[in-house]
Amino acid sequence: MSTYVYGITRAAHPGLPERMGGVGDPPRPVRLIRTGELTAVVSEAPEDLRPKRRDLLAHQSVLSEAGSSGAVLPMRFGSVSPDDEAVNTVLAEREKHYLERLDALEGKVEYNVKATHDEEAVLHHVLAENAELRTLNEANTAVGGGSYEQKLHFGERVVAAVQQREKLDAQLVRQALETAAVDVSPGPESTGWLANVSFLVGREDAAAFSDAVDALQREAPHLVLQVNGPLPPYSFVE
């Protein structure tokens, strides 16, 4: 039976609640593999493991429970090792590196922030800050909306202005929030977001980070912010 790995923590970690269940149906019992100064949080790996909602939540629940009692290096969903012995070997070989990362992440959690534009609000915003666009808009309006070519030209200019605003706002999101974090990790680029950034935040600084998000929202009401956290620090583990 292969071994499903949730995360790595110190050998001195107080452990998890008895009979805690992990991935699988029925949930596989979660257990610990200790080697030297490290502990791997594991269970048996189901043969038909898929990224189903139930199993994704189980993976997250185990890591959240482990992280509540000490630093944990979270593994991505679906991290499977051939057996317990293979896990022992990796823990022994990379003990120094894992201990260094645990020290760096002690008392810290991840917040992921995604940002996009409120379409109507950003149009008002770019018109308000761009006198040339306002002049074009007013000229078109004065002649009943303008010709097809005038409308096309105006639309192209607006799209270009919004795209430039996206770049500036992506920088704004990072700059406004990184002062409340100890580390920053840009996420994968996506056409759905103008910014996708993860922030490593001390647990004691969670309120300050939340205040920074609120201040950013007040400063830039044309932004729509989606904040997910606190999370295990996935984006800060190799």
Secondary structure in CASP SS format (residue, H / E / C, confidence):
PFRMAT SS
TARGET T0000
AUTHOR 0000-0000-0000
METHOD secondary structure of the structure
MODEL  1
M C 1.00
S C 1.00
T E 1.00
Y E 1.00
V E 1.00
Y E 1.00
G E 1.00
I E 1.00
T E 1.00
R E 1.00
A C 1.00
A C 1.00
H C 1.00
P C 1.00
G C 1.00
L C 1.00
P C 1.00
E C 1.00
R C 1.00
M C 1.00
G E 1.00
G C 1.00
V C 1.00
G C 1.00
D C 1.00
P C 1.00
P C 1.00
R C 1.00
P E 1.00
V C 1.00
R E 1.00
L E 1.00
I E 1.00
R E 1.00
T E 1.00
G C 1.00
E C 1.00
L E 1.00
T E 1.00
A E 1.00
V E 1.00
V E 1.00
S E 1.00
E E 1.00
A C 1.00
P C 1.00
E C 1.00
D C 1.00
L C 1.00
R C 1.00
P C 1.00
K C 1.00
R H 1.00
R H 1.00
D H 1.00
L H 1.00
L H 1.00
A H 1.00
H H 1.00
Q H 1.00
S H 1.00
V H 1.00
L H 1.00
S H 1.00
E H 1.00
A H 1.00
G H 1.00
S C 1.00
S C 1.00
G C 1.00
A C 1.00
V C 1.00
L E 1.00
P E 1.00
M C 1.00
R C 1.00
F C 1.00
G C 1.00
S C 1.00
V E 1.00
S E 1.00
P C 1.00
D C 1.00
D H 1.00
E H 1.00
A H 1.00
V H 1.00
N H 1.00
T H 1.00
V H 1.00
L H 1.00
A H 1.00
E H 1.00
R C 1.00
E H 1.00
K H 1.00
H H 1.00
Y H 1.00
L H 1.00
E H 1.00
R H 1.00
L H 1.00
D H 1.00
A H 1.00
L H 1.00
E C 1.00
G C 1.00
K E 1.00
V E 1.00
E E 1.00
Y E 1.00
N E 1.00
V E 1.00
K E 1.00
A E 1.00
T E 1.00
H E 1.00
D C 1.00
E H 1.00
E H 1.00
A H 1.00
V H 1.00
L H 1.00
H H 1.00
H H 1.00
V H 1.00
L H 1.00
A H 1.00
E H 1.00
N C 1.00
A H 1.00
E H 1.00
L H 1.00
R H 1.00
T H 1.00
L H 1.00
N H 1.00
E H 1.00
A H 1.00
N H 1.00
T H 1.00
A H 1.00
V C 1.00
G C 1.00
G C 1.00
G C 1.00
S C 1.00
Y H 1.00
E H 1.00
Q H 1.00
K H 1.00
L H 1.00
H H 1.00
F H 1.00
G H 1.00
E H 1.00
R H 1.00
V H 1.00
V H 1.00
A H 1.00
A H 1.00
V H 1.00
Q H 1.00
Q H 1.00
R H 1.00
E H 1.00
K H 1.00
L H 1.00
D H 1.00
A H 1.00
Q H 1.00
L H 1.00
V H 1.00
R H 1.00
Q H 1.00
A H 1.00
L H 1.00
E H 1.00
T C 1.00
A C 1.00
A C 1.00
V C 1.00
D E 1.00
V E 1.00
S E 1.00
P E 1.00
G C 1.00
P C 1.00
E C 1.00
S C 1.00
T C 1.00
G C 1.00
W C 1.00
L C 1.00
A E 1.00
N E 1.00
V E 1.00
S E 1.00
F E 1.00
L E 1.00
V E 1.00
G E 1.00
R H 1.00
E H 1.00
D H 1.00
A H 1.00
A H 1.00
A H 1.00
F H 1.00
S H 1.00
D H 1.00
A H 1.00
V H 1.00
D H 1.00
A H 1.00
L H 1.00
Q H 1.00
R H 1.00
E H 1.00
A C 1.00
P C 1.00
H C 1.00
L E 1.00
V E 1.00
L E 1.00
Q E 1.00
V E 1.00
N E 1.00
G E 1.00
P E 1.00
L E 1.00
P C 1.00
P C 1.00
Y H 1.00
S H 1.00
F H 1.00
V C 1.00
E C 1.00
END
